[in-house]
Amino acid sequence: MSERYDVAVVGLGAMGSATAWHLARRGQRVIGFDRFHPPHMFGSTHGDSRGIREAYYEDPSYVPFVRRAFDLWDELSETIGKPLFRRTGALTLGVGDCSMVQGVLASAREHDIAVDLLDASELKRRYPAVLATDDLVGVLEHRGGMIDIETAINGQLDQAAKHGADLHFDEPVERWLPQDMGDVESPIVINTANGRYEADRMVVTAGAWNAGLLGKLNLPLTVTRQVMFWFEPKRNPEQFAAGALPFWMWERGPQDFAYGFPDVGKGFKLGHHQPLDEVEPSGYNRELTEGDEANMREWLERTFPDVGGELLRAETCLYTHTPDAHFLIDIHPKRPNIVLASPCSGHGFKFAPAIGEALADLSMYRKTEHDLRLFRVDRFVKPLSEQSEQPAQTAAGD
Ligand SMILES: Cc1cc2nc3c(=O)[nH]c(=O)nc-3n(C[C@H](O)[C@H](O)[C@H](O)COP(=O)(O)OP(=O)(O)OC[C@H]3O[C@@H](n4cnc5c(N)ncnc54)[C@H](O)[C@@H]3O)c2cc1C
């Protein structure tokens, strides 16, 4: 007979490794699965760095959540004895009335976050690397910076394992089913290529593969191919170094938004934020195309003209989008012993340890003190009481 676990975590990337860490340190018997061995380059969590910021332009209600994440990142860093953060500051650039600049200012006002509002001449003085046209403004928040993602994922996984989580890598979940289809709280049977496992509860954090694993919910998630670039500055490299330039985001128009990081010895890293091509997560072009590079170089000419030297490295990565770009973090609408998270839309990483904490709460207590109202699944999927029950089927997902 197979061993029975309290919780199975499906997907051990940014969110799953955080969830396994929180559950295991609370004494839960945890089994975790990943189709690869995180950190890996096939999902959404690779490429050295992710930005973190506090004055959240997407909605001020994210601020308490990201503040908890800041604390948990510090705690993890102290526990593993490795720095996770570079506090470079976070600079938002755009014309004054653009949605990002206005959103940052609104969050800063509501949550009393100190920011510097910089006009074009001050931008030119502080950041000569930036091609500042007269209408450009910048908002600098001091607490932001960049997180070393590979160290962070390894840290979360190591802590989960240290607290007893049984982590299975290179073992994709092929199918899961409730033991008793008629019982909404029935334990879950999980089938992988290697075996059959049972758990009282399940957490689904499979990133770009979430929609497939939760097939019957018909979640409106789309996956896009994104590209990250590392360029060598062709002039004035000192203007691109950490200390000279913060982590930055730049909105030049509704579909013209990029972000990037100062050079910490590996090149000036940047990427476009807007959705690119919609793809299948297991089969898409992971090679750089001429068009990818030409678009990015053209963007750089209009923004950081000194940077477009040799292309040192480029990698593709996946965004999983919800229609409103806010996360999905909730209890499964039909099965209260399953919780799910799709916190990407290109901005989820910074929250990972706080999301892991919220998922552990939902899985153990079905409630959490985190405010997850913006992330509810019923904005896309009708609650059980309003659904006609579907006959049980045997696909992966319910
Ligand atoms: C280019 C790029 C730039 C970004 N920049 C930022 C940024 O600056 N700041 C920020 O906060 N966020 C940023 N993000 C978003 C952030 O990286 C994501 O929100 C986050 O990494 C998503 O984590 P995840 O755990 O949902 O997905 P992943 O980390 O991809 O984890 C999902 C895991 O599930 C596994 N899996 C899938 N199917 C199965 C299965 N059947 N069985 C077992 N395992 C399975 C996968 O192998 C994978 O390891 C960026 C994303 C990209 C792509």
The ligand as a MOL file (V3000), in Angstrom:
LIG
                    3D

  0  0  0     0  0            999 V3000
M  V30 BEGIN CTAB
M  V30 COUNTS 53 58 0 0 0
M  V30 BEGIN ATOM
M  V30 1 C 10.7760 36.7220 -18.5940 0
M  V30 2 C 10.0470 36.8530 -17.2830 0
M  V30 3 C 10.2690 37.9670 -16.4780 0
M  V30 4 C 9.6150 38.1090 -15.2720 0
M  V30 5 N 9.8910 39.1880 -14.4660 0
M  V30 6 C 9.3410 39.2670 -13.2350 0
M  V30 7 C 9.7590 40.2780 -12.3330 0
M  V30 8 O 10.6350 41.0880 -12.6320 0
M  V30 9 N 9.1940 40.2860 -11.0950 0
M  V30 10 C 8.2520 39.3800 -10.7160 0
M  V30 11 O 7.7720 39.4470 -9.5740 0
M  V30 12 N 7.8370 38.4040 -11.5600 0
M  V30 13 C 8.3640 38.3270 -12.7900 0
M  V30 14 N 7.9970 37.3210 -13.6520 0
M  V30 15 C 6.9360 36.3950 -13.2620 0
M  V30 16 C 7.4390 35.2860 -12.3750 0
M  V30 17 O 8.6870 34.8060 -12.8150 0
M  V30 18 C 6.3910 34.1900 -12.3170 0
M  V30 19 O 5.2040 34.7670 -11.7960 0
M  V30 20 C 6.7840 33.0320 -11.4450 0
M  V30 21 O 8.0820 32.6210 -11.7280 0
M  V30 22 C 5.7820 31.8990 -11.6500 0
M  V30 23 O 6.0790 30.8550 -10.7550 0
M  V30 24 P 5.2360 29.4990 -10.8070 0
M  V30 25 O 5.6220 28.7390 -9.6020 0
M  V30 26 O 3.7880 29.8160 -11.0170 0
M  V30 27 O 5.7200 28.7830 -12.1460 0
M  V30 28 P 7.0950 27.8630 -12.3950 0
M  V30 29 O 8.1480 28.4430 -11.5340 0
M  V30 30 O 7.2320 27.7840 -13.8240 0
M  V30 31 O 6.6710 26.5170 -11.7170 0
M  V30 32 C 5.7450 25.6150 -12.2450 0
M  V30 33 C 6.3720 24.2420 -12.1090 0
M  V30 34 O 5.3810 23.2590 -12.3420 0
M  V30 35 C 6.0420 22.1680 -12.9290 0
M  V30 36 N 5.0340 21.3100 -13.5670 0
M  V30 37 C 4.2560 21.6070 -14.6150 0
M  V30 38 N 3.4530 20.5790 -14.9150 0
M  V30 39 C 3.6990 19.6070 -14.0090 0
M  V30 40 C 3.1950 18.3000 -13.8090 0
M  V30 41 N 2.2280 17.7790 -14.5880 0
M  V30 42 N 3.7130 17.5570 -12.8100 0
M  V30 43 C 4.6880 18.0600 -11.9930 0
M  V30 44 N 5.2180 19.3010 -12.1750 0
M  V30 45 C 4.7220 20.0680 -13.1590 0
M  V30 46 C 7.0070 22.8170 -13.9010 0
M  V30 47 O 8.0510 21.9610 -14.2860 0
M  V30 48 C 7.4820 24.0070 -13.1020 0
M  V30 49 O 8.6940 23.7390 -12.4180 0
M  V30 50 C 8.6520 37.1470 -14.8770 0
M  V30 51 C 8.4080 36.0250 -15.6770 0
M  V30 52 C 9.1150 35.8660 -16.8640 0
M  V30 53 C 8.8470 34.6570 -17.7130 0
M  V30 END ATOM
M  V30 BEGIN BOND
M  V30 1 1 1 2
M  V30 2 1 2 3
M  V30 3 2 2 52
M  V30 4 2 3 4
M  V30 5 1 4 5
M  V30 6 1 4 50
M  V30 7 2 5 6
M  V30 8 1 6 7
M  V30 9 1 6 13
M  V30 10 2 7 8
M  V30 11 1 7 9
M  V30 12 1 9 10
M  V30 13 2 10 11
M  V30 14 1 10 12
M  V30 15 2 12 13
M  V30 16 1 13 14
M  V30 17 1 14 15
M  V30 18 1 14 50
M  V30 19 1 15 16
M  V30 20 1 16 17
M  V30 21 1 16 18
M  V30 22 1 18 19
M  V30 23 1 18 20
M  V30 24 1 20 21
M  V30 25 1 20 22
M  V30 26 1 22 23
M  V30 27 1 23 24
M  V30 28 2 24 25
M  V30 29 1 24 26
M  V30 30 1 24 27
M  V30 31 1 27 28
M  V30 32 2 28 29
M  V30 33 1 28 30
M  V30 34 1 28 31
M  V30 35 1 31 32
M  V30 36 1 32 33
M  V30 37 1 33 34
M  V30 38 1 33 48
M  V30 39 1 34 35
M  V30 40 1 35 36
M  V30 41 1 35 46
M  V30 42 1 36 37
M  V30 43 1 36 45
M  V30 44 2 37 38
M  V30 45 1 38 39
M  V30 46 1 39 40
M  V30 47 2 39 45
M  V30 48 1 40 41
M  V30 49 2 40 42
M  V30 50 1 42 43
M  V30 51 2 43 44
M  V30 52 1 44 45
M  V30 53 1 46 47
M  V30 54 1 46 48
M  V30 55 1 48 49
M  V30 56 2 50 51
M  V30 57 1 51 52
M  V30 58 1 52 53
M  V30 END BOND
M  V30 END CTAB
M  END
